[in-house]
Amino acid sequence: AETSDVTAAMPEKLDARRMGEALEELSVDVDRWLLLLPNPKAAEARELLNHIDRWTLLATCDHDGVVSCYRTLKGLSIYEKTAARRPQMSLALLDVRSNDEADRVALKLAGVCEQFLHWKLDSEPTVKPATNVQSHLELFCRAGRETVGMPQFDVVRQFVTSTPSPAATPPSAPAPAVLNAPPIVTAPVAAIAPTVVAAPIVVAEPKLAAVEVPPTSAPAAPTVTQSGTETSMPAAPSEVIDLNGEDSNPTAVVSAFVRGRNGLAETPVKAPNCPTASLAVNRDRKLVLVAVAKQGLCDLRDIAMAYRWLTENRPLIAMALPQFSIEPTHAPRLQLLVDQTDVRADVLQPLLKADHVNVQTYRKLRWGERTGLLLEAA
């Protein structure tokens, strides 16, 4: 029958025996299956998914497709907690306009999957329409309201577990496109294989920034360790932030800045291009990237790439961190800390004029046994 005939066919009453016989008969010739699960969160579906070792996630390359794909990845938090093992997961893209677009989307989704799920997402060949294909209807049955128990899941589960699961194989040639369909499961005959389902996102609880309380008594006069000359304590205590110990590397400076600023809540997310930077949320529910440029501004390019990553992925980050109530429509801000000796560098001048960038210089101070940072507007 042609595809139109298959689509127009009416479902029969569910017969578990006929369904099992049809699967056994087709398994002689069919080596790859598509298993449709309208609701992967259902208990019966989750039990079935426990027997499937390879999942393939189908997604389009447009913005809606990427967001929908991310929600699918985030959705099955229950499965993540109950699964005995983690299956192999790959990504197959639909409606690809160019190889560059496919690589960019695949890299973004793989990065999100690794960042939030700690789950590797492999890449499949892009899915292309198959023109020389005909459809033949073997059996079309549906469980009615009078059906007791959902026997269709029992039949499919018996079929899945009837043969041992083969070892995972590398991605094969692209399969025919299945368009306008909900999440799909693909499988070889020896065992059901790739599935299109969701996985959870485990996000740590937010760490609220602590407020540094200025000392009540007059401290000893601080000295600038960089030049050795003495300087007076600034009038505004909020401009001096304590450092934990003697370390003044970028990670320690960022941590001290976030910890010493009221109104910033640090998130567990790290930008992949700049691991020393910290992602925080301010009182206006806007994302703020706090980064320190090393002396000489040699890592300014990495900070720019991290900010670009944050700008492109802020809707996904907002969904992954619901406890922060992030407003994804607002452009994120960049809080850049630079060494005082680099403030007049030519490469830094365009950033000083940008509306979304706040640049401050820092110097390391010591007073008594305490070490801190003196922050000044650039």
N, C-alpha and C positions, 0 to 999 in steps of 0.2 A: 504494500500500500504506500501511497505517497504521504508526505508529511501532513498535508492538509487533511487526508483521510484519518490519520492518527489523531490529529488535534480534535476532529469533529466526533470521534468515537465517544460513546457513553460508557461510564464505568459499570462493571458488573458487581454483584454482591460478593464480598470477600469470602474466598474459599481457601483456607490454609493449606489443604492437601494439594489443590491445583497449583497454588502459588509455589509450594515446595517442589512439585514435579517440574514446573516450568523452569525454575532456577537450575535444577539438576540437568535438565535437557540442554539448556543454553550454555551451561558451563563447559560442555564438550567443545564448543566452537568459539565462545566469547572469552577473550583474555583480559578485558578491561571493563570495569563497571562504573556507572555513575549512580550513586546512592543519594537521593534527595531527602534531606531532613528539614522539614519546615520549621521545626522548633528544636534546635540542638540543646536547649536548656532543659528539656523534659527529662524525667528520670529514666524513661525507657531509652531515649536517644543517648544519654550519657553512658548507660550501661553498654550500649552497642558500640559507642566510640572507644570504650576501653579495650576493645579487641582489634582496633585499627592502628597500624604502626606508622603509616605515612599519610600526611594531610597535605592537600594542595589548596591554597587560597586563591580564588579567582577575583581579580579586581580590575577596574578601569583606571585610566591614567588621569582623569580629570579630578578637580578638587573634591567633588562630592564622592567620587569613588574612593579616593584616598581616605577621607574621613570615615566613610562607611566601613572600609577595610579595617581601620583602626578600632572602630567600635566593635567589630566582629572579634578582633584579637582580644579586646578588653572584656568581652561579654561573659565568657565561661569561667568565672572565678570559682564556681562550685566544682567544676571539673578539675581545676588545678589543685584543689585541696583534697580531692578524693582519688585522683589518678595514681596508679601504682608506678607508672613510668611516663616519661615524656616522649611522645612520638616525634618522628622526623617531619619537619614542616617546610614547605616550599611555596613560592609565589609565582603565579602565572598571570600575566597582564593581558587585558583585552583592549581593543580599540587604540592600539599604539600608533602614533603618527610618525615617530622617528625612533631610531635606536638611542639617541641621546636622551629623549624623554623617558624611554623605558629604563635606561640606566639610572637616571635621576630619581624616578619614582621608586624603583627597586632599592636603591641605596637609602632613600629616606625611610621606607617602611622597614627595611632590615635594621637600620639604626634605631628606630623606635622600638622594634621588637627586642633588640639586644639591650637597649637602655632600660626599659621598664619591665620586661619579662625575663631578661637573661636567657633568651631563647634564640637560637640561630635560625634565621630564615633564608633558605637557599633560593636560588633563582632558577625558574624553568624557562624554556624557550617561549617566546611570545605566542599567544593563541591567535591563529588566523582562521578566517571562515573556510569551511570545506564545501566546495560547490558540487562535487560529484558524489553526493551521498543521498541515499534513499532510506526512508524509515519504514520498518515493518512492525506492526503491532502484534505481539505474542499474547499478552494478557493485560487487561486493564480492569482492576477490581479495587473496591474501596470499602473500608469498614464503615458500616452505618451506626446510628445511635444505639441500635438494639444489640450490636456486637459486644460480647462480654470480654473484657480483658485486653484488647489490642494484640490479637494473635499474630499480626503481621511482623511485629518486632521479634517474636519468638522464632518465626520462620527465617527471617534474615539473620538472626543471631546464630541459629543452628547452621546456616549456610556459611557464615563467616568462620565459625570455629570448627567446621568439618575437616579443614585441611590445614597443615602447619603453615606458619607465616614464613615467607622467604626472606633472605637477607635484603637489606635496603640496596637498591640499585641506583646508579646515577640517573639524572633526568633524561628521559627519552625524547623522541621527536614530538613536536607539538600535536596535541589532540585536537579534534574538531571543536570549533568554538561552540559554547553553550551560552547563548545570549539571553538576557532578560530572565534569568533564573535565579532563585534564592541559593543559599550556600549549597555546594555540591560535594559529594564524596566520590572519588574515583578509586578503582580497585582492580588488581589482576585477579585471575581466577583462582590462583593458589591461595590467596588471602586478600581480603578487601584492603586496598591501599589508599591513595591520597584522599584526604577529606577537606572540605571547606567548612570550618567551624571556628569557634572563637576560643580565646584563651584569656586568662586573667591578667590584671596588672596589679602587682603588689607594690604599694607605695608606702614608704615609712611615714610615720606621723610627723607633722611639722615641728621644727625646733624653733621656738620663739626666741628672738634675739634678747639677750640680757642687756639691761641698761647699766652703763658704768656710772657709779656714784662718785662724784668728785670728792677729794679729801677735804675734811673740815678744817684741818690745821694747815698752816702755811708750810709747804714742802721746801726742801732744799733747792737752791737755784739749779735748774737743769743745765746740762752741757750737751752740745751737739757733738756726738761721737764722730761724725763725718769730717768735720773741719777742726775740732778741738777747741773752738771758741765758745765762750759762754753766751747764753741768751736768757732773757727773762721769761718767766712763765706767761703764756698768753692769757689775755683777760678772759676769754671764753673757755671754760673748762671742757665744753663739748668738743673743742677742736683738738684736744689731747686725748688719745686713746691708748690704753694700756696694752702692752704686748705680754704674752705669756712666755716668760723666760727671755733669753737673749736672741732667739732666732728671729730674723727679719726677712725670710724668704717670701716669695709672692703668696704662697698658701697661708702663712702665718699673718701676713699683712691683711689679706682679704678677710680671714677669720676674725681678726681684731676689729676691723672696720664694721663688719656686720654685727658683731657682738656689742660694740660700743655705740651703735646708733639705734635710738628708739624709733619704732615705726617700720622696721625691716624684719621680716620673718624669713629665715633661710629655708630653702626647699632641698630635698635630697637629689634633685636633678643636677647633672653636670653636663656642660657643653662638651661634645666629643673633640672639638678642635682645640680647646683650651681647658684642660682639666684643673688648672690652678684657680680658675675663675669660679665664682659662686653665683647661683641663681636665687634671687630673693623676690619677695612680694612686698610692696609698700602699702601704706594706709589706703591709697586710692585703688587698691587691687590691681595695680599694674606690675608687670614683670620688670625686674631690674637686674641687669647683669653687672656684677661687681668684679672688676678685673684690675690687676696690677701689671703695668708695663715695666719690664726689667730695665736696668740702667742701660742707656743706649737705644731704647725702643726697638730692640731686635725682634721682639715677639708681637709687635703691633699688628702684623698681618694675621696671626693666629687669633688675636682678639677680635679683629674685624670679621673673620670667618665664623667665629663663635656667635657674634651678634647677628650675623646673617642667618645662621642656623636657628637662632632663637626667634627671629622675625618670621621665618617660614613655618616654624612648627608650633607657634604659640597656641593655635586652636587645639592641637593634640595635647600639649602640655596642660592646658586648662582642663581638658577632660580627664587627664591622668591624675590631676591634683584637685579633686573637687573640694577638699577640706579648706583650700585657700580662697575659694570663690573668685578666681581670677577672671578679669574682664578681657577676653581675647581680642576684642575690637580695638583696644587701645594699643598704640605702638609701644613696644618695650623701650626702656631707658638703659643707657650705658653709663655706669659710674666708673670712671677711669682714674686710677691713682698712678701718678708718674713721679719719678725721682725729681727733686728740685733742680738738679743740674740739667735736666732734659726739657724744661718748660719752654725754652726758646727755640727748640728744634723746628725746622721748616715743616717736617712731615706732620707735626702736631697742630699746626695753625688752623687747618680746615676743621678739625674736630672742635676747636674752641668756639667756632661760630655755629655749630650744629645745635638745633633746638633739643634734640633727644639725647645729647651727650653732656655730661657734667664732669669736668676735668678738675682734679685737685692734686696739688703737690704734697709730698710727704717728706719729712725728715725724721730720723731716729734720734730720740732724746733719752737722757738718763738723769734722774734725780734721786739721790740717795741710792737705795738698792732696787729701785723700780726703773723699768724701761718702757718707753711709749713712743707714739707717733705724733708729730706735730703736723696737722693738716691745714693747708691754706688754699684759697681759691686761686686757680691758675689765671 
